[in-house]
Amino acid sequence: MSNDWLEEIKWDASGLVPAIAQDVNSGRILMVAWMNREALELTVQEQRAIYWSRSRAKLWRKGEESGHVQKLHDLRLDCDADVVLLTVEQLGGIACHTGRESCFYRRLDEQGQWQVTDEVRKDPSAIYAKQDDK
């Protein structure tokens, strides 16, 4: 497969594109992250979600610490070519660093307050144990 498909993407000034991860079975949006060219190319090659961590300024293989890998099923580009959609199988059922299924676990209620709608499936301290604890 040639890499010509990467040329069609409209990367932002930092060389990034927003990436939406959607569960292949439920259709639920799990998270939004960023990808650079290398992350997107590796995602396709390895058939697993690999993002660009802006805070750490490095590639981030989803699940490298937690074990909650996202297996790629489908990759789509929006009509403006500036957002990618990854349809994934979320291994372990947790996408959010808070231990929830989705990063979108708060809903605005009628009183204008954010209400938590999803339970924590696993305590984050148990997911992200310090290297010294392993």
C-alpha positions as CSV (number, residue, x, y, z in Angstrom):
1,M,0.0,0.0,0.0
2,S,1.4,3.4,-0.9
3,N,1.2,6.3,1.5
4,D,-0.5,8.7,-1.0
5,W,-3.6,8.5,1.2
6,L,-1.8,10.5,3.8
7,E,-1.3,13.4,1.4
8,E,-5.1,14.0,1.3
9,I,-5.3,14.8,5.0
10,K,-5.4,18.5,6.0
11,W,-2.9,18.5,8.9
12,D,-3.1,21.5,11.3
13,A,-0.2,23.9,11.7
14,S,1.4,21.5,14.2
15,G,1.2,18.6,11.8
16,L,-1.7,17.0,13.7
17,V,-5.3,15.8,12.9
18,P,-8.0,15.1,15.4
19,A,-8.9,11.5,15.7
20,I,-12.2,10.2,17.1
21,A,-12.3,6.6,18.4
22,Q,-15.7,4.9,18.1
23,D,-16.6,1.4,19.5
24,V,-17.2,-1.0,16.6
25,N,-20.0,-2.8,18.5
26,S,-22.0,-0.1,20.3
27,G,-21.2,2.9,18.1
28,R,-20.4,4.9,21.2
29,I,-17.7,7.6,21.0
30,L,-14.9,6.5,23.3
31,M,-12.4,9.3,23.0
32,V,-10.8,12.1,20.9
33,A,-7.1,12.3,20.6
34,W,-4.5,13.6,18.1
35,M,-2.5,11.9,15.4
36,N,0.5,13.0,13.4
37,R,1.5,11.4,10.1
38,E,3.7,8.8,11.7
39,A,0.9,7.8,14.3
40,L,-1.7,7.4,11.5
41,E,0.6,5.5,9.3
42,L,1.6,3.1,12.2
43,T,-2.1,2.7,13.2
44,V,-2.8,1.3,9.7
45,Q,0.3,-0.8,9.7
46,E,-0.2,-2.3,13.2
47,Q,-4.0,-2.3,13.0
48,R,-4.2,-0.7,16.5
49,A,-4.7,2.9,17.6
50,I,-1.5,4.9,18.0
51,Y,-1.9,8.6,18.8
52,W,0.4,11.6,19.3
53,S,0.6,12.7,22.9
54,R,0.8,16.5,22.9
55,S,1.6,16.6,26.6
56,R,4.5,14.1,26.3
57,A,5.4,15.0,22.7
58,K,5.7,11.4,21.7
59,L,3.8,8.5,20.1
60,W,1.3,6.9,22.4
61,R,0.2,3.4,21.6
62,K,-3.2,3.2,23.3
63,G,-3.0,0.6,25.9
64,E,0.7,0.5,26.3
65,E,0.5,1.1,30.0
66,S,-3.1,0.0,30.8
67,G,-3.5,-3.0,28.4
68,H,-6.6,-1.3,27.0
69,V,-5.6,-1.6,23.4
70,Q,-7.8,-0.3,20.6
71,K,-7.9,-2.8,17.7
72,L,-8.6,-0.9,14.4
73,H,-11.5,-2.1,12.4
74,D,-12.1,0.8,10.0
75,L,-10.6,4.2,9.3
76,R,-12.5,7.1,7.7
77,L,-11.8,10.7,6.7
78,D,-14.4,13.4,7.0
79,C,-15.6,15.5,4.1
80,D,-13.2,18.4,4.9
81,A,-10.3,15.9,5.2
82,D,-9.4,17.4,8.6
83,V,-10.7,14.7,11.1
84,V,-10.3,11.0,11.1
85,L,-12.7,8.4,12.6
86,L,-11.3,5.1,13.9
87,T,-13.8,2.3,14.5
88,V,-12.1,0.2,17.1
89,E,-12.6,-2.8,19.3
90,Q,-11.8,-1.5,22.8
91,L,-10.0,-4.3,24.6
92,G,-10.8,-4.4,28.3
93,G,-13.9,-2.2,27.8
94,I,-12.1,1.0,29.2
95,A,-11.0,3.8,27.0
96,C,-10.8,6.7,29.5
97,H,-7.9,7.3,31.9
98,T,-10.5,7.7,34.6
99,G,-11.3,4.0,34.4
100,R,-14.6,4.5,32.5
101,E,-15.7,3.0,29.2
102,S,-15.7,6.4,27.4
103,C,-14.2,9.8,28.0
104,F,-17.6,11.3,27.4
105,Y,-19.2,10.3,30.7
106,R,-20.7,13.7,31.7
107,R,-24.1,14.9,30.4
108,L,-25.5,18.4,30.8
109,D,-28.8,18.3,32.6
110,E,-31.8,20.7,32.5
111,Q,-30.4,22.8,35.3
112,G,-27.2,23.4,33.4
113,Q,-25.1,21.1,35.6
114,W,-22.8,18.3,34.4
115,Q,-24.0,14.9,35.6
116,V,-21.7,11.8,35.7
117,T,-23.5,9.1,33.7
118,D,-20.9,6.3,33.7
119,E,-19.5,4.3,36.6
120,V,-15.8,3.8,37.0
121,R,-15.1,0.2,35.8
122,K,-11.7,0.0,37.3
123,D,-9.8,2.3,39.7
124,P,-7.2,4.3,37.6
125,S,-4.5,3.7,40.3
126,A,-4.9,-0.1,39.6
127,I,-4.7,0.5,35.8
128,Y,-1.7,2.9,35.8
129,A,0.5,1.4,38.5
130,K,3.9,3.0,38.9
131,Q,6.7,1.2,37.2
132,D,8.3,0.6,40.7
133,D,5.1,-1.3,41.7
134,K,5.3,-3.8,38.9
